[in-house]
Amino acid sequence: MKQPEAGVGLQLMHDVVGDGNFRTIEIQLSGSYLLKVTQDSTHTIRPGLNVGLNHRQLNFNAFSFDNQYDGEVYNPTFATGELIQTDRKTNASIGIGTIYEYYQNERFNITGGIGFYNLNRPNQGFYSDVIKRDIRTSIFAKGIYKLNYDWDLVPALNLSIQGKYREFLIGSSVKYTLINKLGQYRALYAGAWYRNKDAAFLSVGMDYQTWFFGLSYDINFSKLVPASRGRGGLEFAVRYILHHFKPKKISHRICPDYI
C-alpha cells in the first residue's frame, strides 16, 4: 500500500465540568512527513510537529465562598473576599514526536510512537502566580493481526506521563470486515479496555469507507466511586481520513510506424 508522504491532522476538544462550568476549548494542528527506512516501505518512520491553542474559562458567579455565609445562612449578595483577576486564559503549546511502522500487509502491521507536548511550558494560571503546564510524554503501540478470513485482532496500549501523573491504558478490539472489495469498505469493531487504577470501558465502532464512527462507555472503580457510584461517561468519536495522492508522471515512448 502506498502511503502519503505528508500528513496533516486537526483535533478539536470541548469540555465543561464542575459547578463553575469550567470550560476547556482546545484546537490541535499536526503535520508529519514520511521517511522510508526500506525501499519497499515495509519499515518507515514519520516525524511530526504539533501546534495547539488552549482556552479555559470559569464562571465565578456559580461558586460559593466562606465569606458569603453569615454564620447561619448563605447569602450570595455578600462579597466573596476573593481577588479575582480574570475568568479566562488562552495560551499556545508546541509538541514534537515520531512514529515507526512495520507494515507487512493490510492485516498484519505494527505501529509505535512517542510524543512530547507542551515543550514551551505555557502559563495556565488564572492569578498573578505563574503556573507552567508540565511537559507531557506519550508512548503508544498498536497493531492488527489476522485471525481468519473475516476477523482481526486490534490490540493497543498507551502510556502518558505528565508531572506526577501517570496513565496506562491497554486493551484490544476485534474487527469484523463486512465488505472490502470493488471500492467498498465496511467493518465493525467491539473492544474492552483497562485504565490503570481508574476504570474499564467498552467500545463499539464502524468503518464506513474513510469514515469511522465510535461509541464507548467507561465504568469507574477508582477512589471516586463514592461520588460516581461506578458510573462513567458516554463518549462519541468521528474520524475522517483524507486521501490525496499526486499522480505519478508517466513518460510514453512513441514507436514509429513502418510501412
LINKA-V525149 format. One record per backbone hydrogen bond with DSSP energy under -0.5 kcal/mol. CO is the residue of the C=O (numbers start at 0). NH is the residue of the N-H. Records with the same first field share a line. If there is no record, write none. Layout:
CO=NH ; NH
This chain:
4=33
6=31
8=29
10=27
12=25
14=23
16=21
17=20
19=58
20=22
21=16
22=56
23=14
24=54
25=12
26=52
27=10
28=50
29=8
30=48
31=6
32=46
34=44
37=40
41=102
42=36 ; 37
43=100
44=34
45=98
46=32
47=96
48=30
49=94
50=28
51=92
52=26
53=90
54=24
55=88
56=22
57=59
58=61
59=62
64=67
65=68
67=74
72=69
74=77
79=66
81=83
82=84
86=57
88=55
90=53
92=51
93=118
94=49
95=115
96=47
97=113
98=45
99=111
100=43 ; 102
101=103 ; 109
104=107
106=145
107=103 ; 104
108=143
109=101
110=141
111=99
112=139
113=97
114=137
115=95
116=135
117=120
121=123 ; 132
128=130
129=131
130=123
134=162
135=116
136=160
137=114
138=158
139=112
140=156
141=110
143=108
144=152
149=176
150=146 ; 147
151=174
152=144
153=172
154=142
155=170
156=140
157=168
158=138
159=166
160=136
161=164
164=161
166=159
167=195
168=157
169=193
170=155
171=191
172=153
173=189
174=151 ; 176
175=177 ; 187
178=185
180=183
183=180
184=208
185=177 ; 178
186=206
187=175
188=204
189=173
190=202
191=171
192=200
193=169 ; 195
194=197 ; 198
197=220 ; 221
198=194
199=218
200=192
201=216
202=190
203=214
204=188
205=212
206=186
207=210
209=240
210=207
211=238
212=205
213=236
214=203
215=234
216=201
217=219
218=199
221=224
223=226 ; 227
224=228
227=230
229=219
232=217 ; 234
234=215
236=213
238=211
239=241
241=243
248=250
249=251
251=253
252=254
